[in-house]
Amino acid sequence: MSDADLVFTGGPVLCMDGARSRADALAVRGGRIVAVGRGVADLVGPGTEVVDLAGRPLLPGFQDAHVHAVMGGVELGQCDLTGTVDAAEYLRRIGAFAAAHPDREWIVGGGWSLESFAGGVPTADLLDAVVADRPVFLYNRDHHGAWVNSRALALAGVDRHTPDPVDGVINRDADGRPGGCLQEGAVSLVAGLLPAVTPADRLAGLLRAQALLHSLGVTAWQDAMVGGSNGYPDVSDAYLTAARDGLLTARVVGALWWDRDRGADQIADLVDRRARFTVGRLRCSTVKIMQDGIVENFTAAMTVPYRDPCGEPTANSGLSFVDPHALRDHVTALDALDFQVHFHALGDRAVREALDAVQSARSANGFRDTRPHLAHLQVVDPADVPRFRRLGASANLQALWATHEPQMDELTVPFLGGDRAAHQYPFGDLFRAGATLAAGSDWPVSSPDPMAAVHVAVNRRLHGATGPVFLPDQRLDLGTALAAYTAGSAYVNHHDDAGTLAVGRRADLVVLDRDPFDGGPDDIGATRVSLTYVDGEPVYARS
């Protein structure tokens, strides 16, 4: 038998299979795993690179099942407000960025947190005080709203007479004038005026993002928005260029955006885009349907109306962006064409509507291997939890959000009607009901670090936090959380030759700096990535 190209020895090999088996060595040849444990030593020859793990664990590469990589990478080069919740610091950064870029027609960026402002709604006058001569447009960290200054509103012609779009809200002052914050579809009223991000900008953003994700052990991902509309940018050209030119070292599934201003007429376009944007390491075989918004701006679709600040029921139960009956027809048609459907479903009504659509597709088309998945799942009615397993719909978890923080405790829990606050991020219930769990970051909404998310999935609080545990019955064990970020996401991404370590599988691998099983659960989040490989080739090495 030929010698191996690459051998790992001297540390635990965590295979992440159903048995959670371990070995002590692994060999790679031609980008594939050729031996695990027994027989590895016989494959070491004069040309074999031997990596001494020195006690560090080897795992399958992480796969992010819901990320906005190009968007995140582009924003790294804009006015970056991430990493703080201090409103004064936002204004300092915005002023400094404007001063450093006097030639920019617009000041664009994002990353501010809802918890930084009363009611989660900043005002234009705050921005006017630091930048009055140019328009300012800043996405919040979840990208469901934007903070703009008076100059931007004026240029867009948005005033007291501008009606709210059907899929969004213009936040207004007591006199009905736009206050400087736009929610959901209202963002497009100003976003349409932004200077064009060039193809070169998008490609540079993708390469920045790829380097960052590799440094966190991510070897493959699903980009949750390829081909934008409804106020969101189209990033597909960056992926196509990178895939054609050999710059894409990760394996990427692109989720083609469903334009909610159109209907079934767009399906033919999606079929064409799937063909054109499937090349090299890129496969655009998924359609992303954003069914609702978010709880904090009261656009997540709920079965029980939101409460007002006094705790009284309102008439608002959120928004279903796609008519639920039409959604069933669309998903059935897409499923028949072998598209996977990737739902944004955050409120319990949106979750039910998405599951109803999957059920319609299963009834009409039979049980096809399309692997639909629902992302976010902030509120799930207990009656709908068992349906994930029955329908073969995977639960795509963004675990970092399942914790006590001001956005949860001040802007979410007080406003959820009925007992909905007790049914948030039910990871444990979904696991016990037999659902397939996948995991994603939703970066740049939140950190792209898989180990930070795994920490919260296990602890239901952030690394380093000592406060109360958020709904402790919904905690996952460490093995299950890691499996969601490896085997589970690989399943969702149709990467059936990755996600676990076994002979014949791709050598998409990550070496951690410590075995997270050796320490206590409070130490999981301190774990860092030492090495990342794709097809047995190194794509990241920690200094």
C-alpha positions in Angstrom: 0.0 0.0 0.0 1.2 3.5 -0.8 2.5 5.8 1.9 0.3 8.4 3.4 0.7 12.1 2.5 -0.2 13.2 6.0 -0.4 11.5 9.4 -1.6 12.7 12.7 -0.5 11.0 15.9 0.1 11.7 19.5 -3.4 12.9 20.4 -7.1 11.9 20.5 -8.9 11.6 17.2 -12.6 12.5 17.8 -14.4 10.8 15.0 -17.8 12.5 15.7 -19.7 9.4 14.5 -22.8 8.2 16.1 -20.8 6.1 18.6 -18.6 9.1 19.5 -15.6 6.8 18.9 -12.0 7.9 19.4 -8.7 6.8 17.9 -5.1 7.7 18.4 -3.9 8.4 14.8 -5.2 9.2 11.4 -3.7 9.0 7.9 -4.5 11.0 4.7 -3.7 10.3 1.1 -4.9 12.3 -1.9 -7.1 14.5 0.3 -9.0 11.5 1.7 -8.7 9.6 5.0 -7.1 6.2 4.4 -6.8 4.9 7.9 -8.0 5.7 11.4 -6.2 4.2 14.4 -5.1 0.7 13.5 -2.7 0.5 10.6 -1.7 4.2 10.5 1.9 3.5 11.5 2.4 1.2 8.5 1.6 4.1 6.2 4.4 6.4 7.3 7.1 6.7 4.7 10.0 9.0 3.8 7.6 11.5 2.1 4.9 11.5 4.8 4.4 14.6 6.8 3.8 13.6 10.4 1.9 16.0 12.7 2.5 15.4 16.4 -0.8 16.4 18.0 1.0 16.6 21.4 -2.2 15.7 23.2 -4.3 18.1 21.2 -7.6 16.6 19.7 -8.2 16.2 16.0 -11.8 16.6 14.8 -13.7 16.9 11.5 -13.7 20.5 10.2 -16.6 22.6 11.5 -19.3 23.5 9.0 -21.4 26.6 9.5 -24.9 26.0 8.2 -26.1 29.6 8.3 -23.6 32.4 7.7 -23.3 35.6 5.5 -19.7 35.3 4.7 -19.4 37.9 2.0 -21.5 40.4 3.9 -19.4 39.9 7.0 -16.1 40.2 5.1 -17.2 43.4 3.3 -18.3 44.9 6.7 -14.9 44.3 8.1 -13.7 47.1 5.8 -16.5 49.5 6.7 -17.5 51.5 9.8 -17.3 48.6 12.3 -19.4 49.0 15.5 -19.1 45.5 16.7 -17.4 44.5 20.0 -19.1 47.1 22.2 -22.6 48.1 23.4 -21.6 51.6 24.5 -23.6 54.2 22.5 -21.0 56.8 23.1 -18.3 54.5 21.6 -20.5 54.0 18.5 -20.6 57.8 18.0 -16.8 58.1 18.6 -16.1 55.4 16.0 -18.6 56.9 13.5 -17.0 60.3 13.8 -13.5 58.9 13.6 -14.4 56.8 10.5 -16.0 59.9 8.8 -12.9 62.0 9.5 -10.6 59.3 8.2 -12.6 58.9 5.0 -13.5 62.4 3.8 -13.8 61.2 0.2 -16.7 58.8 1.0 -20.0 60.0 -0.2 -21.8 57.9 2.4 -20.7 56.5 5.8 -21.8 52.9 5.7 -21.3 50.1 8.2 -23.0 48.4 11.1 -22.8 46.2 14.1 -24.6 48.3 16.7 -26.6 46.4 19.3 -30.3 47.0 20.1 -29.6 47.0 23.8 -27.6 50.2 23.5 -30.7 52.3 23.0 -34.0 52.8 24.8 -36.5 50.4 23.2 -33.7 49.2 20.9 -34.3 52.3 18.7 -31.6 54.9 18.1 -32.4 58.3 16.6 -31.1 60.4 13.7 -30.2 63.3 15.9 -27.5 61.3 17.6 -25.9 60.7 14.2 -26.5 64.3 13.1 -24.3 65.4 15.9 -21.2 63.6 14.6 -21.9 63.5 10.8 -24.3 66.1 9.4 -22.8 66.8 6.0 -23.1 63.3 4.6 -25.7 60.5 4.8 -25.1 57.7 7.3 -26.4 54.2 7.0 -25.6 51.6 9.7 -27.1 48.1 10.0 -27.8 46.8 13.4 -26.0 43.6 14.4 -28.9 41.4 13.3 -29.3 43.2 10.0 -33.1 43.5 10.4 -32.9 47.2 10.9 -30.8 50.3 10.1 -29.9 53.5 11.8 -29.8 56.5 9.5 -29.2 60.2 9.9 -31.4 63.1 8.8 -29.4 63.6 5.6 -30.0 60.0 4.5 -33.8 60.3 5.2 -33.9 63.5 3.3 -32.1 62.1 0.3 -34.5 59.1 0.3 -37.5 61.4 0.5 -38.7 59.6 3.7 -40.9 62.0 5.7 -44.0 62.0 7.9 -46.1 61.2 4.8 -44.2 58.1 3.7 -46.2 55.0 4.5 -44.8 52.0 6.1 -44.1 49.3 3.5 -46.1 46.1 3.9 -43.0 44.2 5.1 -41.4 46.8 7.4 -41.7 49.7 9.8 -40.5 53.3 9.9 -39.9 54.2 13.6 -41.4 57.6 14.2 -41.4 60.3 16.9 -44.4 61.4 18.7 -45.4 63.7 15.8 -45.2 61.0 13.2 -41.9 62.1 11.7 -39.3 59.4 10.9 -37.0 59.1 13.9 -33.9 57.6 12.3 -34.5 53.8 12.5 -35.9 51.6 9.8 -37.0 48.0 10.4 -37.1 45.1 7.9 -38.5 46.0 4.5 -38.3 49.7 5.4 -34.5 49.5 5.2 -34.7 49.4 1.4 -36.2 52.9 1.4 -32.6 54.2 2.1 -30.5 51.1 1.2 -31.4 51.6 -2.5 -29.4 54.8 -2.5 -26.2 53.5 -1.1 -23.1 53.6 -3.3 -22.6 50.4 -5.1 -20.3 47.9 -3.5 -18.1 46.8 -6.4 -17.4 43.2 -7.5 -13.8 43.7 -6.3 -15.1 44.8 -2.9 -17.3 41.7 -2.6 -14.4 39.4 -3.7 -12.1 41.0 -1.2 -14.8 40.6 1.5 -15.2 36.9 0.7 -11.5 36.3 0.9 -11.3 38.2 4.3 -14.2 36.1 5.5 -12.7 32.8 4.3 -9.4 33.5 6.2 -11.3 34.3 9.3 -13.6 31.3 9.1 -10.6 29.0 8.5 -8.9 30.4 11.5 -11.9 29.3 13.5 -11.8 25.7 12.1 -14.6 26.2 9.6 -13.9 24.2 6.4 -17.4 24.5 4.7 -20.4 26.7 5.1 -23.9 27.5 3.7 -24.2 31.2 2.8 -27.8 32.0 3.7 -28.3 34.8 1.2 -26.9 34.5 -2.3 -28.7 36.7 -4.8 -30.2 39.6 -2.9 -33.3 41.6 -3.1 -35.8 43.2 -0.6 -33.0 45.6 0.3 -30.2 43.0 0.6 -27.2 42.9 -1.7 -26.4 40.2 -4.2 -23.1 38.6 -3.4 -23.2 35.7 -5.9 -20.5 37.2 -8.2 -17.9 37.0 -5.5 -18.5 33.3 -5.0 -18.6 32.6 -8.8 -15.3 34.4 -9.3 -13.6 32.8 -6.4 -14.8 29.3 -7.4 -13.8 29.8 -11.1 -10.4 31.2 -10.2 -9.5 28.6 -7.6 -9.6 31.1 -4.8 -12.3 29.3 -2.9 -10.6 26.9 -0.5 -13.8 26.2 1.5 -16.7 24.2 0.2 -19.7 26.5 0.0 -23.4 25.9 -0.5 -25.2 29.0 -1.7 -28.8 29.6 -0.6 -30.4 31.5 -3.4 -32.6 34.3 -2.1 -36.4 34.0 -2.5 -37.7 37.4 -3.5 -40.8 38.0 -1.4 -42.0 40.7 -3.8 -42.4 38.0 -6.4 -44.2 34.6 -6.6 -43.7 31.3 -8.3 -42.6 33.1 -11.5 -39.1 33.3 -10.0 -38.6 29.6 -9.8 -37.4 29.3 -13.4 -34.8 32.0 -12.6 -33.7 30.0 -9.6 -33.2 26.9 -11.7 -31.1 28.9 -14.1 -29.1 30.4 -11.2 -28.5 26.9 -9.7 -26.9 25.8 -13.0 -24.8 29.0 -13.4 -23.6 29.2 -9.9 -22.6 25.6 -9.3 -18.9 25.4 -10.2 -15.8 24.1 -8.4 -16.3 24.2 -4.7 -19.5 26.2 -5.0 -23.0 24.6 -5.2 -26.1 26.7 -5.3 -28.7 24.1 -4.7 -30.7 25.7 -1.9 -33.4 28.4 -1.8 -33.6 30.7 1.3 -37.0 31.8 2.3 -37.2 34.5 5.0 -40.6 33.9 6.6 -40.5 36.5 9.4 -38.4 39.1 11.1 -37.1 39.2 14.7 -38.7 39.5 18.1 -36.9 42.7 19.2 -38.6 44.8 16.5 -41.9 42.8 16.9 -41.7 41.4 13.3 -41.1 37.8 14.2 -44.4 35.9 13.4 -46.0 34.7 16.7 -49.0 32.7 17.6 -49.7 35.0 20.6 -49.7 38.8 20.2 -46.8 40.8 21.6 -47.2 42.8 24.9 -46.7 46.5 25.2 -44.3 48.1 27.7 -47.0 47.9 30.4 -47.4 44.1 29.9 -50.7 44.4 28.1 -51.5 42.5 24.9 -51.3 44.4 21.6 -52.9 43.8 18.3 -49.5 42.9 16.8 -48.5 39.3 16.2 -45.6 40.0 13.8 -45.2 39.5 10.1 -45.4 36.5 7.8 -43.4 37.8 4.8 -44.7 35.0 2.5 -48.4 34.2 2.6 -48.6 30.8 4.4 -50.8 29.2 1.7 -48.6 30.4 -1.1 -45.5 29.2 0.9 -46.8 25.6 0.8 -47.2 25.8 -3.0 -43.8 27.4 -3.4 -42.0 24.9 -1.2 -43.7 21.9 -2.9 -42.6 23.2 -6.3 -39.1 23.8 -5.2 -38.9 20.4 -3.5 -40.1 18.7 -6.7 -37.1 20.3 -8.5 -34.7 18.9 -5.9 -34.0 22.3 -4.2 -33.3 22.3 -0.5 -35.3 25.0 1.3 -33.6 27.0 4.0 -36.1 28.9 6.1 -35.6 31.9 8.3 -38.2 31.0 11.0 -37.8 32.8 14.3 -41.3 33.1 15.8 -43.4 30.1 16.6 -46.0 31.0 13.9 -43.3 31.2 11.3 -41.9 27.9 12.5 -45.3 26.3 12.1 -45.9 27.9 8.7 -42.5 26.5 7.5 -43.2 23.0 8.8 -46.7 23.1 7.2 -44.9 23.9 3.9 -42.5 21.0 4.3 -45.4 18.7 5.2 -47.2 19.8 2.0 -44.1 19.0 0.0 -43.7 15.6 1.6 -47.4 14.8 0.9 -47.2 15.9 -2.7 -43.7 14.7 -3.6 -43.0 11.8 -1.3 -40.0 11.9 1.1 -37.3 13.3 -1.1 -33.7 13.7 0.0 -33.9 17.5 -0.1 -33.0 18.0 3.6 -35.0 21.2 4.4 -33.9 23.1 7.4 -35.2 25.8 9.7 -32.8 28.4 11.1 -33.0 30.5 14.2 -36.0 28.8 16.0 -36.1 31.3 18.8 -39.7 30.3 19.8 -41.1 26.9 19.0 -44.5 25.7 20.2 -44.0 22.4 22.0 -46.6 20.8 19.7 -44.4 21.5 16.7 -41.2 20.1 18.2 -41.9 16.4 17.2 -42.7 17.5 13.6 -39.0 18.1 12.8 -38.2 14.4 13.1 -41.4 13.2 11.4 -40.9 15.6 8.4 -37.1 15.2 8.2 -36.7 18.9 8.7 -33.4 19.8 10.4 -33.1 22.3 13.2 -30.4 24.8 12.4 -29.3 26.3 15.7 -27.7 29.7 16.4 -26.7 28.8 19.9 -25.0 32.1 20.9 -28.4 33.7 21.2 -29.6 31.3 23.9 -28.4 33.2 26.9 -29.2 36.0 29.3 -28.1 39.3 28.0 -29.8 42.7 27.8 -31.2 42.1 24.3 -33.0 39.0 25.7 -33.9 40.2 29.2 -34.9 43.8 28.4 -36.0 43.7 24.7 -37.4 40.2 24.3 -38.8 38.5 27.4 -41.0 41.4 28.6 -42.7 41.6 25.2 -43.5 38.0 24.5 -47.1 37.2 25.1 -48.5 34.1 26.9 -45.9 31.6 27.9 -43.8 32.1 24.7 -40.7 33.3 26.7 -40.4 29.8 28.2 -40.2 28.2 24.7 -37.1 29.9 23.4 -34.3 28.1 21.7 -35.5 24.6 22.7 -32.4 22.8 21.8 -32.8 20.0 24.4 -36.4 19.4 23.4 -35.5 19.1 19.8 -32.7 16.7 20.5 -34.8 14.5 22.7 -37.5 14.5 20.0 -35.1 13.0 17.5 -34.6 16.1 15.3 -31.4 16.4 13.3 -29.4 19.3 14.7 -27.2 21.5 12.6 -25.5 24.7 13.7 -24.6 28.1 12.3 -23.4 31.5 13.4 -25.4 33.9 11.3 -22.2 36.0 11.2 -21.9 39.0 11.0 -25.0 39.1 13.3 -23.0 37.2 15.9 -19.5 35.7 16.3 -18.5 33.1 13.7 -16.5 31.2 16.4 -18.0 27.6 16.6 -16.5 26.9 20.0 -18.1 30.1 21.4 -21.4 28.8 20.2 -20.8 25.3 21.5 -20.0 26.8 24.9 -23.4 28.4 25.0 -25.2 25.4 23.7 -23.8 23.4 26.6 -24.0 26.1 29.3 -26.8 28.4 28.2 -24.7 31.3 29.2 -21.7 33.1 27.6 -18.2 32.1 28.3 -17.0 33.9 31.5 -20.6 34.8 32.6 -21.6 33.8 36.1 -25.3 34.8 36.1 -28.3 32.6 35.9 -28.5 29.8 33.3 -31.1 30.5 30.5 -33.7 27.8 30.4 -31.3 25.1 31.7 -33.5 22.2 30.6 -32.6 23.1 27.0 -28.8 22.5 27.4 -27.1 20.1 25.2 -24.2 17.8 26.1 -20.8 18.6 24.6 -20.8 15.7 22.2 -24.2 16.6 20.8 -23.2 20.3 20.4 -20.0 19.4 18.6 -21.8 16.9 16.4 -24.3 19.7 15.3 -21.3 21.8 14.1 -19.7 18.8 12.3 -21.8 15.9 11.2 -25.2 17.8 11.5 -24.2 20.7 9.4 -22.4 18.4 6.9 -25.7 16.5 6.5 -27.6 19.8 5.9 -25.0 20.8 3.4 -25.3 17.4 1.6 -21.6 16.9 2.3 -22.0 13.2 2.9 -18.2 12.6 2.6 -17.4 15.0 5.4 -18.5 15.8 8.9 -17.1 12.6 10.5 -13.7 11.0 10.5 -13.7 7.6 8.7 -11.9 5.9 5.9 -12.9 7.4 2.6 -14.1 10.7 4.0 -12.6 14.0 3.0 -9.7 15.2 5.1 -11.4 18.3 6.2 -9.9 18.6 9.7 -9.3 20.8 12.7 -6.8 20.6 15.5 -7.9 22.3 18.7 -5.5 23.6 21.3 -7.1 21.4 24.1 -9.6 18.6 24.5 -12.8 20.3 25.5 -13.9 17.1 27.1 -11.0 17.2 29.6 -12.0 20.4 31.4 -15.2 21.5 33.0 -18.1 22.9 30.9 -17.2 26.5 31.9 -13.9 26.2 30.1 -15.3 25.1 26.7 -15.3 28.6 25.3 -11.6 29.1 26.0 -10.8 26.4 23.3 -8.9 27.8 20.3 -8.0 26.3 16.9 -4.4 25.4 16.2 -4.6 24.0 12.6 -7.2 23.7 9.9 -7.0 21.5 6.8 -9.3 21.2 3.7 -8.8 18.1 1.6 -5.6 17.4 3.6 -4.1 20.8 2.7 -3.4 23.3 5.4 -5.5 26.5 5.2 -4.7 27.9 8.7 -2.0 27.5 11.3 -2.0 29.4 14.5 1.1 31.4 15.2 
